[in-house]
Amino acid sequence: MSDFIVSARKYRPATFRSVVGQKHITSTLQNAIERGQLAHAYLFCGPRGVGKTTCARIFAKAINCLSPHGAEACNECESCRSFNEGRSLNIHELDAASNNSVEDIRTLIEQVRIIPQVGRYSVFIIDEVHMLSAAAFNAFLKTLEEPPAHAIFILATTEKHKILPTILSRCQIYDFNRIRVEDAVDYLKYIASEEGITADEESLNLIAQKADGGMRDALSMFDKAVSFCGTTLDYRHVAQTLNVLDYDTYFRMTDLLLAGNYVEALVAFDEVLSKGFSGQTFMAGLNRHMRDLLMAKRPETLRLIEMTGTLLERYRTQAGACSVEFLFGAIALLTELDGKIRQSSNQRLLVELGLMKIAGLGQKKNSPLTSSDVGTLPDLDAPRVSAAAAPAPATGTGVAAAPSAAAASAMPAANPAAPAPAVPASAAPATPKPGTPEAQTAGAPDGPRAGNAPKTAAPESPAAATGTTPQRPAARRPLISGTSLSELLASAAAPAAVAEEPEKREPASMEVDPECTAKLERCREQILALIRSRRPRFVAAFEQMTFHDQTIQVRVPTQELHDEILRSRTAMLLRIAQMAGITGRIELEVTVDEQIRAKRPIRLEDRLKYLTEKNPQLAELRRALDLEVE
């Protein structure tokens, strides 16, 4: 039986070119060797298993080579042969984890004084240097600052923050990166080909993902998978060996959640628990899977996924079936649950609840908007309302009648997705004959006309059949200034019939009712009555309102009242337009005037006089009850 050597030792890099994933480090060290610009102290820091000690050994071997090839060692001279055979006296390695006392550092200082017999430099590699005690660091400080010309120190650590700043200031610091999944997979492919092992792309990706940026960990897992699977690495067997959930579990779970099938999702989660995995592990993996799907939706973010080959294509395929809203919602829910699951007394129930919520997002995505989804006109308390409200019934003169406040509150809102309700023939306005100017005006859509819309002929009404004069169509809906983008899109999406030979006209957003100011003045008291019943806080401001063209101008004393009025602007203007019978655009202009607050009475006598002028009955009440001013 031959001696087995683990892959981490057997395939340990021996040259700068063979170092995996640290191009920025190896290039700098090679340039320093070629130019002869060698520092007396180096600090290599980074995660475990990324090549810190390996690079230190390659560097020590290269600077002592008697006939180097550029910056690489020749592996033929006496210095290189002694290094390869492990008998070199120029390379000294010290494990600071077990030799961290002052006495150990004193022994090291004594060795520094010895001149190398073969080669030019004595290289001292101190691994896990952060484990040195504070006294040992202080004892080593002077020698590290001014060593002999033949001595070079290479310190390696995984925790740079534990090293004294005085040590850091005397070293050239090199930060090693985590090895990317793509680089780890490529190196594993090379080792598999050297060993005659057949491995699929998913197996190598799973090993590289599990290693979390450490090449040594990846090689150890590779050896473990080979021991279990033999010369053929199967994806499911590798996942079972490494005790990780395979990608198929997350792909299947995502398909179930996307379809809104929470029952099958809960059954699949029970299968995961039966395999011995915790709910927290499953939830963290699903969250990462959702994140990778989100990154796979766009080409510019595709490089943020640490996947290769066929697995990357699977992510791109499933990402195409997922909406951004679904992925955002799933990631938000899973991230929130991740913070709660550690304190939860029933982790399984918490994860199941999260899966049901995500399935609800998928079911909502797959449910089309039905014709029954018709809303009602919101109250003044609602901050936003749709500007596409139903217009007032048209009169014979073509002027919209102003409905009462009670009728306006009971009127349903227009829904672009819902069909228009049937109107009795007795209540519907008469439709003019096709081909007349009135018919062209009545058939025009509300808003900008769609040029490619099909031409439809309006059915002939009873009034047209009897030869009577057709009535003008109903007035257009008022377009409120300040309408949100979503409301405008909803209004634009409403179906509209296009009559034959459409005439060009001004867009609806620019139309103004020429009698807007007069209608608002006639309706002033009704507006104030509506404000008193719904928003008493606004009464003082609207009592002094003025009208200019299509604009209602209001002055308020504070910025807080200004913002509160603007939040209710759309609903108020919609009610006012219906009450006044306005058929065009109206706006609300709110101005903050600090002088209003200054004019308020401050003294008690002035306040009593102000209240009495506002309400004369207050004086009679005061005399009847014999009240004194206090």
Helices and strands as residue ranges (DSSP letters): H 7-10, G 16-18, H 23-35, E 41-45, H 52-63, H 78-84, E 91-95, H 102-112, E 122-127, G 129-131, H 134-145, E 151-157, G 160-162, H 165-168, E 172-175, H 181-195, E 198-199, H 201-211, H 215-229, E 232-233, H 235-242, H 247-258, H 262-274, H 279-295, G 299-304, H 309-321, H 324-340, H 347-366, H 405-410, H 437-443, H 462-465, H 485-492, G 508-510, H 516-522, H 524-534, G 536-538, H 539-543, E 546-548, E 551-556, H 559-567, H 569-580, E 587-592, H 594-598, H 604-614, H 617-625
